[in-house]
Each structure stands twice: as structure tokens, then as C-alpha cells.
Amino acid sequence: MTEPEHRVRARHTGSTITVYQAYAPEIGLPAARENAFPPAWKRDRMTWIKPSFLWMMYRCGWATKERQETVLAVEITREGFEWALERACLSHYAPGLHADRADWKRRLHRAPARVQWDPERDLHLRPLPHRSLQLGLTGEAARRYADEWTVSITDATALAREVHGHVRGGDLEAARRLLPREDPYPEPDGLLDHLRR
């Protein structure tokens, strides 16, 4: 069965969804230890969350890129995730979804969240034909993410390094067995209609 081009795939339960972020150790380590984002985490800045583990690995280079050495698995409420998606705007103009560029810019300026659909990645971090959701949170959405929606924060750096080790060693089956299971997210009807063609 062919994977749809735009679909959210993630680890999720009946009430939560897991997203990934990568930070410098001075933010990532205390966040995982305290199960809360530390004061150094800026609530007034855009923060991007990614439901795809492998897309996060692509972004942070398996936790080797500078200031992205600590990978966090952040479990948040589905209610919060859907709140952000309902109020999100695409990060780029899309004819057919927006009346014109001015309409898109107005929506983007007002939106507390924005969405990018970037190519999903395989174990070698090569692009796949289908897309992975990146959700940018700012203003009210960023504050709610840090202070209301977050259920747990886990340091996933060791997992990233273990998977990467198997990939480097050529044992893709061992790497695949370690990957977090990401199933299609049971999105309510219409949730993403304004975010995909």
C-alpha cells in the first residue's frame, strides 16, 4: 500500500503523542532530568517539534551537530497537538489553500503555529517520496507546549547513537528493530485540510 504524501505518523497513545527535539546539553539534560523545560528555554521563541524520529536524526545528524547533541522525546497531549494544528498556517504560500499571497501572509502573521511538510527519511537519512510534519510553535502555542501540554521528557540521545551505530555497521535490521514505532495518527476529520493539498 502506497503511503500518502501528507500524513502524520507518530508514537501515540489514546491521550498523547511523542515529538522530538534536539538541544545543546545545557538545555536538553536538565529538561530530561527535571521533566520540564528549564528557565534557559525561551518561551518567546519559535520552537519546532517533529513526530518523526528519523527526520529528527536527519536534522541533528544523529545528535552530532553543534548545539543539537541532546535528543529529547517529548510526550505531549493530543489535545494540545491538535489545538496547534487547528490554528496553524503553512509556512509557505500554497495556491488553492490560500486566496493569494497577501491572504497567506495575514494568516501566517496571526497563527501561533506553522507547518512544514518535509521529505521523510530512511535509515541512511535519504529522502523518501512521502512527507513528514514539522510543527513550529510560537507565542501562546510555545508557552502552552512547555507549561501545559508536556506530559514527559525523555533523553533519547543514547537511542539515537545506538541506532546510528548499527547503521554505520551495516546492520539495518538491528537498527530498524530499535526505531520507535510510528503509526498513522488518528486525526479528527478535517484537522489537516487547511495544511495539505
Secondary structure, 3 states (H helix, E strand, C coil): CCCCCECCEECECCCEEEEEEEECHHHHHHHHHHCCCCCCCCCCCCEEEECCHHHHHHHHCCCCCCCCCEEEEEEEEHHHHHHHHHCEEECCCCECCECCHHHHHHHHHHCCEEEEEEEEECCCCCEEEEEEEEEEECCHHHHHHHHHHEEEEEECHHHHHHHHHHHHCCCHHHHHHHCCCCEECCCCCCCCHHHCC
